[in-house]
Amino acid sequence: MSTSNRRTFLLHAAAAGTALAAAQARAQPAMVSEKDPQAIALGYVTDTTHADAKKYPKHTKDQHCGNCALFGGKPTDASGPCPLFAGKLVHTTGWCSAWAKKA
């Protein structure tokens, strides 16, 4: 392989890597699944009305991710980040046992 071909190849490979990294940075994080091990451990549900009343007797229907102190989005957003589920989004209407009233 000549020096010029090798140099061209390396430039193209670097450009492709940069483009791939930029595309991944723009990609929206995945939603938390109720089957995710962390979600199971915290009793996470995508709809607060489906929380297990026997297991979580202190849960009330007005508690949801949108009004939780840990929710990183706006209450009007359909979903947002939560530090308990790093790199994933939770539904605003969801709930988990770590719910804490927003100040």
LINFEN-V623134 format. One record per residue. N is the residue number from 1. RES is the residue in one small letter. D_CENTER is the distance of its C-alpha to the mean C-alpha in Angstrom with 2 decimals. Layout:
n=N res=RES d_center=D_CENTER
n=N res=RES d_center=D_CENTER
This chain:
n=1 res=m d_center=45.85
n=2 res=s d_center=47.12
n=3 res=t d_center=45.64
n=4 res=s d_center=44.82
n=5 res=n d_center=42.90
n=6 res=r d_center=40.95
n=7 res=r d_center=40.11
n=8 res=t d_center=38.99
n=9 res=f d_center=36.83
n=10 res=l d_center=35.12
n=11 res=l d_center=34.54
n=12 res=h d_center=32.99
n=13 res=a d_center=30.77
n=14 res=a d_center=29.56
n=15 res=a d_center=28.92
n=16 res=a d_center=26.97
n=17 res=g d_center=24.79
n=18 res=t d_center=24.14
n=19 res=a d_center=23.33
n=20 res=l d_center=20.85
n=21 res=a d_center=19.08
n=22 res=a d_center=19.02
n=23 res=a d_center=17.63
n=24 res=q d_center=14.69
n=25 res=a d_center=14.05
n=26 res=r d_center=14.07
n=27 res=a d_center=11.82
n=28 res=q d_center=8.66
n=29 res=p d_center=5.46
n=30 res=a d_center=5.47
n=31 res=m d_center=5.04
n=32 res=v d_center=5.74
n=33 res=s d_center=9.47
n=34 res=e d_center=12.16
n=35 res=k d_center=13.87
n=36 res=d d_center=11.54
n=37 res=p d_center=13.95
n=38 res=q d_center=11.98
n=39 res=a d_center=11.34
n=40 res=i d_center=15.04
n=41 res=a d_center=16.17
n=42 res=l d_center=14.80
n=43 res=g d_center=15.92
n=44 res=y d_center=12.65
n=45 res=v d_center=13.63
n=46 res=t d_center=12.28
n=47 res=d d_center=15.62
n=48 res=t d_center=17.16
n=49 res=t d_center=20.55
n=50 res=h d_center=19.86
n=51 res=a d_center=19.42
n=52 res=d d_center=22.18
n=53 res=a d_center=24.92
n=54 res=k d_center=27.05
n=55 res=k d_center=24.50
n=56 res=y d_center=23.13
n=57 res=p d_center=26.28
n=58 res=k d_center=25.14
n=59 res=h d_center=22.38
n=60 res=t d_center=23.49
n=61 res=k d_center=22.46
n=62 res=d d_center=21.86
n=63 res=q d_center=18.99
n=64 res=h d_center=15.53
n=65 res=c d_center=12.18
n=66 res=g d_center=13.71
n=67 res=n d_center=16.52
n=68 res=c d_center=14.98
n=69 res=a d_center=15.74
n=70 res=l d_center=12.39
n=71 res=f d_center=10.47
n=72 res=g d_center=9.95
n=73 res=g d_center=10.73
n=74 res=k d_center=14.16
n=75 res=p d_center=15.45
n=76 res=t d_center=16.44
n=77 res=d d_center=13.11
n=78 res=a d_center=11.99
n=79 res=s d_center=8.32
n=80 res=g d_center=6.71
n=81 res=p d_center=4.96
n=82 res=c d_center=6.54
n=83 res=p d_center=8.57
n=84 res=l d_center=9.14
n=85 res=f d_center=6.04
n=86 res=a d_center=6.37
n=87 res=g d_center=4.85
n=88 res=k d_center=1.55
n=89 res=l d_center=2.29
n=90 res=v d_center=5.58
n=91 res=h d_center=8.92
n=92 res=t d_center=11.37
n=93 res=t d_center=13.90
n=94 res=g d_center=12.22
n=95 res=w d_center=13.65
n=96 res=c d_center=13.87
n=97 res=s d_center=16.88
n=98 res=a d_center=15.64
n=99 res=w d_center=15.88
n=100 res=a d_center=18.05
n=101 res=k d_center=19.94
n=102 res=k d_center=19.16
n=103 res=a d_center=22.34
